[in-house]
């Protein structure tokens, strides 16, 4: 799996100082942060693979391709895809932290 979701959840809790937020509110905030982060990863991935490969990606979606096959596809189009995703996550956290500090 490209993103260890439990590790990412803990990372986001620490990054945004949500440790003392009530559990229900914490889950709500993590859901919103996670949704924004996934959108960012998706958009940057689609931009990186280019139009021709987006069509191939869409064809894989139509075939209901397994997660492992999808990851292999992205890795073939973006060598070091896991590192790419990690860099998107890092930039996202930095931008959010900067925006929240205002």
N, C-alpha and C positions, 0 to 999 in steps of 0.2 A: 504494500500500500504506500502511495506517495506521501500521504500525510497520516501520521499517528494521531488520531482524533483526540484520544485521552491526553496525550502529551501536549497537544496544541491547546486543549482546553485549560490545562494547568498553566501553560505558558501565558495565555491570554488573561487568566485570572491574576497572575502576578504582574504582568505588564501594565494592566489597567487598574491595579490595586483594588480588586473586587473581593479580596479574602473575607472581609467583614460585612459584605453585603448579604442580606437575607437570601436563603437558598432560592426561593421562587423568583426574586428580582434578579439574582445572579444568573439563573437559567435564561430569563427573558433577555437580559443584556448580552449574554454569550450567544444566544440565538441570533440576535440582530448583528452583532459583530461578525459572527461566523458567516452569515448570509452575505454581508458586504465583502468579506474576505474571499469567499468562494466566487463571487461575481468578478472581483479583481483578478483572481487566478484564471478564471475562464477567459476574460477579455484579453489579458496579456498572453495567454496561451494561443488563442485564436489569432491574435495579431502576429505572434512569432511564427506560427506554422504557415501562414499565408493563405490566400484565397483558394488555390488549387487543393491544398490539403484540408481545408475546411469542408470542401465537398466530400472528400474521402471520409472525414470524421462524421459527417452527417449520414453517409451511407452505413457506417459502422453503427450509429445510433439506431437507424432503421432496422438493422439486423439484430438489435438487442444484444450487442456484443458484451461478453463478460468483462468485468473490471480489469482482470489481469491482461486481457487482450488490448483493452483500451490504453492501459499504462504502457504496454509494449509499443503501441502505435505512437503515443506521444514521445516515448524515449527514442524511437526511430526518427522522428521528425525534429526533436530537440534533444540532441545528445546531452546527457547530464540533466535530464528533466527534473529529477528530484532536487538537484541543486538550484535549478531555475525556480521551482516552486518555493523552496526555502527562501530564496532572495526576494520573491514577491511578498512572502509573509513578513520578512524582516522590514522591508520598505513600508509595508502597510502599518505595522506596529509603530515604526518611527514617525510616520506621518500622523497617525492617530494621536500618539503621545504629544507631538508638537501642537496639534490642534486643540487638545484637551488642556494644555498648559496655558493657553491664552486667557 
